[in-house]
Amino acid sequence: MILNVSGRTDIIAFYMDWFKNRLESGFVDVRNPFNKSLVSRIYLENVDAYMFCTKNPSRFLEIIDLIKKPFILHVTLTPYKKDIEPNVIDKKVLIEEIKKISSVIGSDNLYIRYDPIFLSEKYDVNYHLKAFDKLCNLLDGYVHNYIISFIDDYKNVRKNMNILKYRDFTEEDYKQIGIGFSESARKHDASVQTCFEERNLVEYGFKKGECLSIEMAYKLTGKVYKKWKARNCACAEMVDIGVYNTCTHFCKYCYANFDEKNIKENIKKHNKNSSLLIGELNDDDIIKERYK
């Protein structure tokens, strides 16, 4: 089993004390988001590897000695301002944190997600070309893997259209991004790829790959994993332990947040000592051990 920590929320940024408790306790409970009475219990001894995703890895090194399994760390770093990412930490601070982490864990399993890209009058193609080139320059020698994606038509995206003000991509946009990003990465001995995008930009020098490929999963665990049906993509199957509508970064393009009022209510239910990220176990919950 590969544990995803997490695509549904930023556990590393906001719930690290809870996650450290789970590592020390040896198990975690995950409520089914589509059937609230079903709870999966995952014993960490059955976990083969971890996939961490965060926009603030400042406390990540606190758990290095507790993980005891192979892992990949994805850090999202975009060039947007507070209008788009209200509560993301200062990008200069984030870059220094990435350097520090890379110096400890190495760059092989560290990925930077420039994700998602959207185009507007403020954030146009030239803006992104300059921003990505600067990013590669600042992280030269510390990062060798970049992943990008393009904005999707999520509920939250539509709701925030008046803020995002994004436009559709043209073929010329894809070409400029493909050529420009590839050149910037290549200058710094790095690769750039998309994940689950119709336009993977391989014709412009992008590497064909996934966020966590079947091949990478085998390299980490020595096991052959199926494709992740829950995401309908080519990534290896993972188990996400997060909860939707619990991230207070409040990014305007986010797929995992779509009700800010609900987020605030959910956070009130968080208890760092609970086996669940949000709330407590109920007497009528059906708890089943999950092995894969």
N, C-alpha and C positions, 0 to 999 in steps of 0.2 A: 504494500500500500504506500502511495505517495500522499503526504498530507500537504494540502494547500493552505498557507497561512498568510494572506487569504485574498481571494478575489472579491468577496462580498463586503469586506470592510478592511480598514487598516489596523490590524491587531498590533503590529509592531509600534505604530505611532501612538495609539490610544489605549491599548489594553495589555501592555507588557507585563504588569504585575499579575494579572489574571493568567497570562500564558506561562509565566515563570512558575506559578503555582501548579498549573496543569503538568508541566514538565516534571516537577518534583513529586506530584501525586501519581504520575504514571498513566493517567488516562484522561480523556476528554469526552464530554457528551455534546452531541450536536442534534438540535431539534430540526426535524424535517420542515423546510419552509412552506411546503404545500400540504402537509398533514401534521398539524401542531401536536397531536397526541403521540406521534412516533418519534422516538429518540434513539439515535445511534450511539453506542458506547464504543469508543476506540481506545484500546490499550496500546500505549506507545511502543511496547515491545514488538508489536506487529507492524510498526511503521518502518519502511525500508529507506525512505528519504523524505526530505522536506523541500517544499517550494515556498519561499518567502517573497511577498510583494508588499512594498511600502513606499510612501512619499517622505517618510522621516525615519531614517535608520539610526538615529542618534543613540538609541539604547540597544541596538542589535548585539553589540559585542558582550553585553551582559549575559547572554544565554549561550554563548559559544561552548562553554564547558558542560552545559546541560543537554545539548542536542544529541550528541553521541551517535549521530547518523549522518550520512552524506546530505548535502543541501545545495540548493541554488538560491541566490538572492537577486531579486529584481527590484531595482530602485527607479521609480518614475521621476523624471526630471524634465520639465517642459519650460518654455520661455515665457509663459503667460504671467500677467500681472494679477493684482488683487481683484480686478473686476471679474476674472474668470476663476481664480483659485484663492478665495478669500482667506483661508486659514492655513495654507501651506507655508512651511518655514522659509525664511530668507534663502534664496538660491545660492548665495555665496557661502552661507553656513552649510547648506546641503552638499555642495561640492567638496568642502573640507571634510565633512563626515564620510563621504564616499572615498576620498583619498585615504583616510585613516583606516577604514574597513578593508580596502584593497590591500593595504600594507600588511594587514593581519591575516586575511583569508586568501590572498592572491586574486588574480584577475580572471582565472579560468571559469569560475562559476559565478561571476559577478556580471550582471547585465543591467544596462541603463535603458529604460523605456522612455523614448521621446514620443509620448503617447497620451492622447490622440493629436493628430495634426488637423486643424481646421483653418480655413482661409476666410479672411474678412478684410475690410478696408484697413483696419489697424494691424492685423496679423496676416500680412500678405506673403506671397512666395519669397520675396527678397528678405523679408523679416526672418522667415524660417531658415533660409540658406545661411544668413549671417549668424543666427543664433546657434545652429547646429555646428557650424565651423568653429565658433568660439568655444562651444562645449567640448568638442573633440580636442581642441588646443589645451584647454584648462585641465582636462583629464588625461592628457597624453602620458602613456606609460602605466596608468592606473586602471584603465578600462579598455578592453579589446572587443567588447560585444555590445552592439546597439540594436534595439528593436523599435520599429515605429508602427503606428497604425493610423488610419484615417477615421475621422469622426463618423459615428453611426447615428441613425435616426431613433434614438432612445426616447422614452417618455420624458425624461428629465431634460434632454436636449431640446425637444419641442417646446417644453414649458419655458425654457430660458432663451428662446430664440431672439427675444428683444435685447438680450445682453450679448449673446454670442454673435449674432448678426452674420452668420457664416453663409458662404455661397458654395455652389457646386464646383467640383474640380473639373478642369478641362484636361484634354490630352497634353497640352503644353505644360500645364501645372505639374502633372505626373512626370513628364520628361525632365523638367528643370529640377524637381525634387530628387528624382532618381539619379541624375548625373551629378548634381551638386553634393548630395549627401554621400554618395559613393566616393567621390573625390576627397571630401573632407575626412571620411573614415580611413581611406587608404593612406593618406598623408601621415596618419598617426598609427599605422600598423593595426588597424581595427577593421571589423566587418560590420555591415548594417543589413538588417533583414526586416521583413514584415512577418506578421503571423495572422493567418486566416483572413487574408485580404484578396479580393478579386484581382486587384492590381498589385502583384508582388514585386514589380519593378526589377526583376532579374535581368531584363534586357538592357538595363542601365547600370548593372554592376552589383545589384543587391544579391545577397546570399539567399538561397532557398532554404527555409527552415521554419520551425515552430518555436513557441515560447519554451516548451519542454517536449522535445521530440521523442519518439519511440527509441531512437538510437541513443540519445542522451540519457534517457531513463535506464536503458540497459547498461550504459557506461557507469552510472551511479550505483546501480543496485545489483547488476548481474542477472536481472530478470526481464522477461519479455512482457511488456504491457500492451493492452488493447488501446485503441483510440478512445478519447474521452467523449462518450456519447452525450453527456450533459451539455457540452459546449458545441457539439457538432463540428469539431475541428480536428486537425491532425495531431494535436497534442496528446501525450500519454495520459491515461486515465488517472485522475486525482480525486481526493476527497477534501472538499472545502469545509473548514470548521468555522467560518465567519457567519455573520447575520446581516441581511440586507437592512438598509436604513439605520445604520449605527455609526457612520463616519462623519465627523464634524469638520472635515476639510471643506465640505460644501462646494466642491468643484462643479461648475455649471454644466459640464459635459458628462457627468458621471452616470453610469448605467446602474450602479448598485444603490444609489440614493434617488428617491423620487417623491419623498414626502418629508419635508423638513420638520413639520410638527410631529410626525411620527418618530423621527430621529430623536428629538428631545425627550419624548416619552420613553423610548426604548432605553436611552442612556440612564434614566432614573432607575431602571430595573437591573442595571449592571451591578453585580457583586463579585469582587475579585476572588472571593473564596468559593463561589459556586462552581459546579462542574460544567455548567452552561455559560456561554458568553453573556447572554441576556436572560434574566429571570432565574427561577429555581425549578427543580423537578416537582411535578405534581403527583399526587397519589395514584391517579388514573393513567399516568403516562405508560406507554408500552416501550420498554427499553430492550433493545436488541444489540448484541455485540456484533460489531462489523469487522470483518477480516480483510476486505479488499474493496 
